[in-house]
Amino acid sequence: MAGLTPSTPQPTAITVHQQSRVLEVGFDDGALFRIPFELMRVYSPSAEVQGHGPGQEVLQTGKRAVELTTLEPVGNYAVQPTFSDGHDSGIFTWEYLYFLGSQQQALWQQYEQRLAEAGMDRDAPMNTAAAAGGSCGTRH
């Protein structure tokens, strides 16, 4: 799997906290992260969110109250969540979960900056026309 090396931290525990809407992930290097579902959703590694190349990202809004409805294992290297808004195409590798957890503060700042630049609010409903306009025509 691309990006996985012998030094990639492996999870030792994964707990879904529905009430606080966070995914708690403990790693074998001692790191423990509480990753909000909203952060996972707005930074989903799926092509639907990330696009197929630089500059094709789709700004996600209205995800503050998103919930995690299922979390399925993908081999020995990742999990695939299904969110309450129907998004289910992101595969979160251990490496990517570690990145989200360790870079939370910077990622939140980047997200807030992107929202401000777009004149959007994080609670604004998704502009489905804009999201559809960025689609490549395949289900992601």
N, C-alpha and C positions, 0 to 999 in steps of 0.2 A: 504494500500500500504506500503510495506516495506520501512523503512527509513523516512516515513512521520509521524511527531508527531505534537501535537498542537503548539509546538514552532518553527516548520519549517516556515521560512519566506515565505510569499505568494507574488507573483508578483502583482504590481499595474499598470504596464505599460510594454509592449513589443513592440519594434520598430525595424524593419529590415531596416538597412541602406545599400542599395545596392552599392552605389558609394564607400563608405569607407570600405565595407565588414565587418561590425560589427553588432552584435545583441545587442541592448541596452535593459537592463532589470532593471526596478526599483522595489524594494521590500518594503513591508509595514514596515520594520524596518528602512527605510530611505536610505538603500544602493542602489547605482546605479552603474551598471557595463556595460561596453562596451566590449563585448566578440568577438574577431575576429572570422570570419567563419573558418579560418585555424585552430585556437585552438580547436574550436568545432569539426572539422573534424578529427584532429589527436588524440583527446581524446574522440571520440565517444564512448558511453557506449555499443555499439553493440558487440555481440560475434565475429563478423567479424574483429573487431579492437582489442577488449580486450581478445579474446580467451575464453575458458571455464574454465580457472583457472590460477593461478600464473605461469608466465614464458611462457604463450602462446600468449602474446601480439604480434600484427603484427605492426612493425614500419611503419608508414605512411610517405611517401615522395611525393614531387610534388604537395602539396596542398596549396601553397601560394596564388594562384589566384582563388581558389575554391569559388564558389558563392552559395548562398542559393536560390534555385528555388521555394520552397514552405515551409511553416511552418504550420503544422496542429495541432490543439489541440488534446490531448489525455485525455479524461475525464476532471477532475478538478485538475489534478496533474502533467501534463507534456505537452510537445510539441514534435512533430516528424518532423524534418526537412528533406527535400530532397536536396541534394547538386548537383552541376552541374556535378560532376564526376559520378553521378548515385547512390551514397550511400544514402540509405533511411531507414536503419534498426535500427538506434539509437533512443531510446526514452529518452529524456532529462527531468528528473523530475525537479521540482522547486528547490529541494535540490541540485541536481547535477549542475544546472545552477548557483546557488549561490556559490557552491564550485569552479566551473571554474572561475567565476568572482572574487571571493575573493582570489584565489590562483594563479592568472595568472602569476605573476612573477616567482614563484617557478616552475610552470608547464612548462613555456617556458625554464627555465634553465634545467629542467629534460629532456625535449625533445631534446634540443641542445646537452646535454651530451650523450643521447642514440644514436643520429645521429653520434657524434664523435666516440663513441665506435664501431659503426658499419662501420666506414669509409665512411659514407654517407653524402650527402648534402641535405638540406631541399628542394631544387629545383630539385633533381634527380627524374626521372620518377619512378613510383612504379615498383618494380620487381614483375611482375604478376606471375612468376613461383614460387617465394618464398611465395607469398601470397596464391596461390592456394595450395601449399604444406602444409600450415597450416590449410587448410580448413577441416571441419569435415564432409563435404559432404552434408550439408543442406544449404539452402538459409537463410541468417540471415537478 
